[in-house]
Amino acid sequence: MTDPQATTARADSLRASLARNARFYMLQAGVMLLAGLFAVIYPYTTGPVDTEVIAWLLFLYAATLLVGLLLGKRMRGIVMQLLAMLTAAMAGFVILIQLTEAAGFAIILIGLFLLLEGLARLRQGLGLRPRTPWVALTIGGIVPLAASGFLLIFQDGVSGPQLAFAVGASLIASGVGLGTAAARARKEAAGSAA
């Protein structure tokens, strides 16, 4: 059992961190949305997926996670986000060095990255419960978990467009969840300060 006062204190701390750094988190959410839309649309507009594009999207996302970790030092799920950042960077590196024999390993790393990112967002969302924006942040964790499951279960048969869609949908869901949570926390903080 958890102590209700401790749970409330953690939720208040998370909301305070979201409100205090809302501009950055909304910027991070915007980067996630744009990168996610690019990843989903790119394979259908240009033909075969250029794996370097996926690598650079992973690096970009890892960089936003790093800045988010530095700003939200006491955010819930920080260890999982740190591991997600490192896993995303490793997957990007494996893709960039173009080891054809490591293609399956890159898919496993991307699956692990999405698993860790999903768990971190899910933990953050459930940590805000029952207050506002917990649902959006929780859904922002469920989508990467589902994409992770798909990649890890069907890793041998994953095509480029499927990989791009899994990464893109995950980034979009996490971005919407994070942006909604940051905007709401900022609005609540401004309302309580007035």
VOBA-1610 file (N, C-alpha, C; in pm, whole numbers, padded with zeros to 5 digits, always signed):
BEGIN
Met+00083-00119+00000Met+00000+00000+00000Met+00087+00124+00000Thr+00035+00226-00064Thr+00109+00350-00066Thr+00046+00450+00029Asp+00127+00535+00082Asp+00082+00640+00172Asp+00013+00748+00088Pro-00115+00781+00117Pro-00187+00881+00037Pro-00118+01018+00038Gln-00057+01055+00151Gln+00011+01184+00157Gln+00135+01183+00068Ala+00208+01073+00066Ala+00327+01063-00019Ala+00287+01065-00166Thr+00178+00997-00200Thr+00130+00996-00338Thr+00090+01135-00382Thr+00019+01207-00295Thr-00022+01344-00325Thr+00100+01435-00338Ala+00198+01416-00253Ala+00320+01498-00259Ala+00395+01473-00390Arg+00403+01347-00434Arg+00470+01316-00560Arg+00394+01377-00678Ala+00261+01368-00675Ala+00180+01425-00783Ala+00196+01577-00785Asp+00197+01640-00668Asp+00217+01785-00661Asp+00355+01825-00713Ser+00456+01745-00680Ser+00592+01770-00728Ser+00599+01759-00880Leu+00533+01658-00936Leu+00530+01640-01081Leu+00459+01756-01148Arg+00344+01796-01094Arg+00270+01910-01151Arg+00352+02038-01143Ala+00422+02057-01029Ala+00506+02177-01013Ala+00619+02179-01116Ser+00682+02064-01138Ser+00789+02055-01236Ser+00736+02081-01377Leu+00620+02025-01408Leu+00558+02048-01539Leu+00524+02196-01557Ala+00470+02260-01453Ala+00432+02401-01461Ala+00557+02489-01471Arg+00658+02460-01391Arg+00780+02541-01386Arg+00853+02538-01521Asn+00854+02424-01586Asn+00926+02408-01713Asn+00831+02386-01830Ala+00710+02442-01819Ala+00607+02416-01919Ala+00649+02456-02060Arg+00718+02567-02074Arg+00759+02610-02208Arg+00849+02506-02273Phe+00946+02458-02197Phe+01035+02357-02255Phe+00958+02230-02287Tyr+00873+02184-02195Tyr+00800+02059-02220Tyr+00706+02074-02339Met+00648+02192-02358Met+00564+02213-02476Met+00650+02217-02603Leu+00771+02273-02593Leu+00863+02270-02706Leu+00905+02126-02736Gln+00936+02050-02632Gln+00971+01910-02649Gln+00855+01835-02713Ala+00734+01862-02668Ala+00615+01797-02726Ala+00601+01834-02873Gly+00628+01961-02907Gly+00622+02004-03047Gly+00724+01932-03133Val+00847+01917-03082Val+00951+01843-03154Val+00907+01698-03173Met+00849+01639-03068Met+00803+01501-03076Met+00693+01487-03181Leu+00599+01582-03182Leu+00490+01577-03280Leu+00541+01590-03423Leu+00629+01688-03445Leu+00683+01707-03580Leu+00765+01586-03625Ala+00850+01536-03537Ala+00931+01418-03571Ala+00840+01297-03595Gly+00737+01282-03513Gly+00644+01171-03529Gly+00567+01179-03661Leu+00517+01298-03694Leu+00446+01316-03821Leu+00540+01289-03939Phe+00662+01339-03928Phe+00760+01315-04034Phe+00785+01165-04051Ala+00803+01095-03938Ala+00830+00951-03945Ala+00713+00874-04005Val+00590+00915-03976Val+00472+00845-04029Val+00452+00876-04177Ile+00472+01001-04218Ile+00443+01044-04354Ile+00557+01013-04450Tyr+00680+01024-04406Tyr+00799+01012-04492Tyr+00800+00887-04581Pro+00775+00768-04527Pro+00784+00649-04614Pro+00681+00648-04726Tyr+00569+00715-04706Tyr+00462+00711-04805Tyr+00476+00820-04910Thr+00566+00916-04887Thr+00585+01023-04983Thr+00714+01009-05063Thr+00810+00933-05012Thr+00940+00925-05079Thr+00979+00785-05122Gly+00903+00687-05091Gly+00940+00551-05126Gly+01007+00481-05009Pro+01112+00404-05035Pro+01176+00328-04927Pro+01227+00419-04815Val+01220+00369-04695Val+01262+00446-04578Val+01415+00451-04573Asp+01467+00570-04563Asp+01610+00589-04544Asp+01636+00569-04395Thr+01712+00468-04362Thr+01734+00436-04220Thr+01808+00547-04147Glu+01886+00627-04221Glu+01955+00738-04156Glu+01856+00839-04099Val+01742+00856-04166Val+01640+00949-04116Val+01590+00900-03980Ile+01565+00771-03967Ile+01520+00716-03839Ile+01629+00736-03734Ala+01755+00717-03771Ala+01865+00737-03676Ala+01868+00881-03626Trp+01857+00977-03715Trp+01861+01117-03673Trp+01738+01156-03591Leu+01623+01097-03621Leu+01504+01120-03538Leu+01527+01067-03396Leu+01591+00951-03387Leu+01623+00895-03255Leu+01721+00984-03180Phe+01822+01037-03249Phe+01918+01129-03185Phe+01849+01257-03139Leu+01761+01311-03224Leu+01688+01433-03188Leu+01603+01408-03064Tyr+01534+01297-03063Tyr+01450+01266-02948Tyr+01534+01243-02823Ala+01647+01175-02836Ala+01736+01154-02721Ala+01785+01287-02667Ala+01813+01383-02755Ala+01858+01515-02710Ala+01748+01588-02633Thr+01622+01578-02681Thr+01514+01643-02607Thr+01492+01575-02472Leu+01510+01443-02467Leu+01499+01373-02339Leu+01608+01418-02242Leu+01728+01438-02293Leu+01839+01482-02208Leu+01808+01618-02147Val+01763+01711-02228Val+01730+01844-02175Val+01614+01834-02077Gly+01514+01752-02108Gly+01402+01731-02016Gly+01447+01673-01884Leu+01542+01582-01889Leu+01594+01522-01766Leu+01670+01626-01684Leu+01743+01713-01750Leu+01817+01817-01678Leu+01723+01918-01614Leu+01613+01951-01681Leu+01517+02047-01625Leu+01429+01985-01517Gly+01385+01864-01540Gly+01292+01799-01447Gly+01362+01698-01359Lys+01461+01743-01287Lys+01547+01651-01209Lys+01469+01557-01119Arg+01356+01603-01068Arg+01281+01520-00973Arg+01154+01465-01035Met+01150+01458-01168Met+01033+01404-01236Met+01020+01255-01208Arg+00899+01210-01206Arg+00873+01068-01186Arg+00916+00990-01311Gly+00976+00876-01294Gly+01019+00794-01407Gly+01151+00838-01467Ile+01231+00911-01392Ile+01356+00966-01444Ile+01455+00857-01486Val+01461+00748-01412Val+01554+00640-01447Val+01513+00577-01579Met+01383+00553-01597Met+01337+00494-01722Met+01361+00590-01839Gln+01343+00721-01816Gln+01368+00816-01923Gln+01517+00823-01957Leu+01602+00813-01856Leu+01747+00810-01881Leu+01784+00688-01964Leu+01730+00573-01926Leu+01756+00450-02003Leu+01699+00460-02144Ala+01581+00521-02158Ala+01521+00540-02291Ala+01610+00629-02377Met+01663+00736-02317Met+01752+00825-02391Met+01876+00751-02440Leu+01938+00675-02351Leu+02058+00601-02388Leu+02029+00495-02494Thr+01915+00428-02481Thr+01878+00324-02577Thr+01849+00385-02714Ala+01780+00500-02716Ala+01752+00568-02843Ala+01883+00608-02911Ala+01976+00663-02834Ala+02105+00704-02890Ala+02183+00583-02943Met+02181+00473-02867Met+02250+00351-02913Met+02188+00298-03042Ala+02055+00297-03050Ala+01987+00249-03171Ala+02023+00338-03290Gly+02024+00468-03269Gly+02063+00560-03376Gly+02205+00535-03422Phe+02294+00511-03327Phe+02434+00485-03361Phe+02448+00356-03442Val+02380+00252-03398Val+02386+00123-03470Val+02333+00141-03613Ile+02228+00219-03629Ile+02173+00243-03762Ile+02272+00323-03847Leu+02333+00426-03789Leu+02425+00510-03865Leu+02550+00438-03910Ile+02603+00348-03829Ile+02724+00278-03872Ile+02693+00168-03973Gln+02564+00151-04001Gln+02513+00065-04107Gln+02567-00077-04103Leu+02555-00135-03989Leu+02591-00277-03978Leu+02471-00358-04024Thr+02478-00414-04142Thr+02364-00490-04193Thr+02333-00609-04105Glu+02438-00667-04047Glu+02413-00781-03958Glu+02353-00736-03824Ala+02354-00605-03799Ala+02300-00553-03673Ala+02160-00494-03691Ala+02097-00516-03807Ala+01964-00458-03830Ala+01863-00509-03727Gly+01867-00639-03699Gly+01777-00695-03598Gly+01806-00637-03460Phe+01933-00614-03431Phe+01972-00554-03303Phe+01919-00412-03292Ala+01922-00336-03402Ala+01869-00200-03402Ala+01719-00201-03374Ile+01648-00296-03431Ile+01503-00305-03406Ile+01477-00341-03260Ile+01558-00430-03204Ile+01543-00462-03061Ile+01570-00339-02976Leu+01674-00262-03009Leu+01704-00140-02934Leu+01590-00038-02944Ile+01535-00023-03064Ile+01422+00070-03081Ile+01302+00020-03001Gly+01278-00111-03003Gly+01170-00169-02922Gly+01191-00144-02774Leu+01314-00161-02727Leu+01344-00134-02586Leu+01329+00014-02553Phe+01373+00101-02645Phe+01356+00245-02627Phe+01209+00279-02610Leu+01124+00226-02698Leu+00980+00254-02690Leu+00920+00196-02563Leu+00968+00078-02522Leu+00921+00018-02397Leu+00953+00109-02278Leu+01076+00155-02270Leu+01118+00241-02158Leu+01047+00376-02162Glu+01035+00433-02281Glu+00964+00561-02295Glu+00817+00545-02255Gly+00755+00437-02299Gly+00616+00411-02264Gly+00597+00392-02114Leu+00686+00316-02052Leu+00677+00296-01907Leu+00696+00426-01831Ala+00791+00510-01876Ala+00814+00638-01808Ala+00691+00728-01819Arg+00633+00739-01939Arg+00513+00824-01956Arg+00394+00765-01880Leu+00381+00635-01881Leu+00272+00569-01808Leu+00285+00597-01659Arg+00405+00586-01608Arg+00430+00612-01465Arg+00400+00758-01430Gln+00442+00849-01518Gln+00414+00990-01494Gln+00264+01017-01496Gly+00196+00959-01596Gly+00051+00981-01607Gly-00024+00926-01488Leu+00009+00803-01448Leu-00059+00745-01332Leu-00021+00818-01204Gly+00096+00880-01201Gly+00138+00957-01085Gly+00058+01085-01068Leu-00001+01135-01174Leu-00083+01257-01166Leu-00228+01227-01129Arg-00266+01101-01138Arg-00404+01061-01113Arg-00447+01103-00975Pro-00562+01147-00944Pro-00681+01166-01026Pro-00693+01307-01082Arg-00590+01387-01070Arg-00597+01525-01117Arg-00587+01530-01270Thr-00612+01648-01320Thr-00605+01668-01465Thr-00468+01636-01517Pro-00436+01633-01623Pro-00408+01571-01751Pro-00353+01430-01746Trp-00384+01355-01643Trp-00323+01224-01629Trp-00361+01129-01742Val-00481+01143-01798Val-00526+01052-01903Val-00441+01067-02029Ala-00417+01192-02071Ala-00339+01216-02192Ala-00196+01164-02176Leu-00137+01187-02061Leu+00000+01140-02037Leu+00004+00987-02030Thr-00098+00927-01973Thr-00106+00780-01965Thr-00121+00719-02104Ile-00208+00776-02187Ile-00223+00727-02324Ile-00092+00746-02401Gly-00022+00857-02371Gly+00109+00880-02431Gly+00211+00776-02391Gly+00182+00696-02290Gly+00267+00584-02252Gly+00220+00452-02309Ile+00090+00438-02327Ile+00034+00312-02376Ile+00071+00288-02522Val+00066+00392-02605Val+00097+00375-02748Val+00241+00327-02769Pro+00343+00390-02704Pro+00478+00336-02721Pro+00492+00192-02669Leu+00419+00158-02564Leu+00424+00020-02514Leu+00371-00077-02619Ala+00261-00040-02684Ala+00203-00125-02789Ala+00299-00136-02908Ala+00358-00023-02947Ala+00454-00024-03059Ala+00576-00109-03024Ser+00619-00098-02899Ser+00733-00178-02853Ser+00701-00326-02861Gly+00583-00363-02816Gly+00542-00503-02822Gly+00542-00554-02965Phe+00489-00473-03057Phe+00488-00512-03198Phe+00630-00535-03250Leu+00720-00438-03223Leu+00857-00450-03274Leu+00932-00567-03213Leu+00913-00590-03084Leu+00986-00697-03018Leu+00931-00836-03053Ile+00802-00845-03076Ile+00743-00975-03111Ile+00768-01011-03257Phe+00754-00912-03346Phe+00765-00938-03490Phe+00894-00881-03549Gln+01001-00878-03472Gln+01124-00811-03515Gln+01181-00862-03647Asp+01166-00989-03676Asp+01222-01043-03800Asp+01144-00999-03924Gly+01018-00966-03908Gly+00936-00930-04024Gly+00900-00783-04032Val+00965-00698-03955Val+00931-00556-03954Val+00990-00488-04077Ser+00902-00420-04153Ser+00948-00346-04270Ser+00985-00204-04230Gly+01050-00133-04320Gly+01088+00006-04295Gly+00969+00095-04262Pro+00862+00091-04345Pro+00745+00173-04314Pro+00679+00136-04179Gln+00679+00007-04144Gln+00622-00033-04015Gln+00706+00022-03900Leu+00837+00017-03914Leu+00927+00071-03812Leu+00905+00222-03798Ala+00899+00291-03912Ala+00877+00435-03910Ala+00742+00468-03848Phe+00638+00390-03880Phe+00506+00415-03822Phe+00506+00391-03671Ala+00571+00285-03627Ala+00577+00256-03483Ala+00646+00368-03407Val+00759+00413-03459Val+00832+00523-03394Val+00750+00651-03402Gly+00694+00681-03520Gly+00616+00803-03539Gly+00492+00810-03451Ala+00415+00702-03448Ala+00294+00699-03365Ala+00328+00715-03217Ser+00438+00655-03177Ser+00481+00666-03037Ser+00521+00809-03003Leu+00596+00872-03092Leu+00637+01011-03069Leu+00516+01104-03067Ile+00421+01081-03155Ile+00301+01165-03158Ile+00222+01149-03029Ala+00198+01025-02986Ala+00120+01002-02864Ala+00191+01059-02741Ser+00321+01037-02731Ser+00396+01091-02616Ser+00398+01243-02620Gly+00411+01300-02741Gly+00412+01445-02755Gly+00280+01508-02717Val+00171+01448-02761Val+00038+01500-02725Val+00018+01490-02573Gly+00056+01377-02515Gly+00041+01360-02370Gly+00124+01459-02292Leu+00250+01475-02328Leu+00339+01567-02258Leu+00295+01712-02277Gly+00261+01748-02399Gly+00216+01886-02426Gly+00088+01920-02351Thr-00006+01828-02350Thr-00132+01849-02278Thr-00106+01864-02128Ala-00023+01776-02074Ala+00007+01781-01930Ala+00078+01911-01894Ala+00175+01954-01974Ala+00248+02077-01945Ala+00157+02199-01955Ala+00074+02204-02059Ala-00018+02318-02076Ala-00117+02325-01961Arg-00172+02210-01922Arg-00267+02209-01810Arg-00202+02248-01679Ala-00082+02195-01654Ala-00012+02227-01530Ala+00021+02376-01525Arg+00060+02432-01638Arg+00090+02574-01643Arg-00036+02657-01617Lys-00147+02615-01677Lys-00275+02686-01659Lys-00320+02678-01513Glu-00308+02559-01452Glu-00346+02541-01312Glu-00258+02627-01221Ala-00128+02633-01250Ala-00035+02712-01168Ala-00067+02860-01181Ala-00101+02906-01302Ala-00135+03045-01321Ala-00267+03079-01252Gly-00361+02984-01256Gly-00490+03005-01190Gly-00479+03009-01039Ser-00391+02926-00982Ser-00376+02925-00836Ser-00292+03043-00786Ala-00208+03099-00876Ala-00124+03213-00837Ala-00203+03343-00840Ala-00312+03343-00919Ala-00391+03466-00934Ala-00479+03493-00816
//
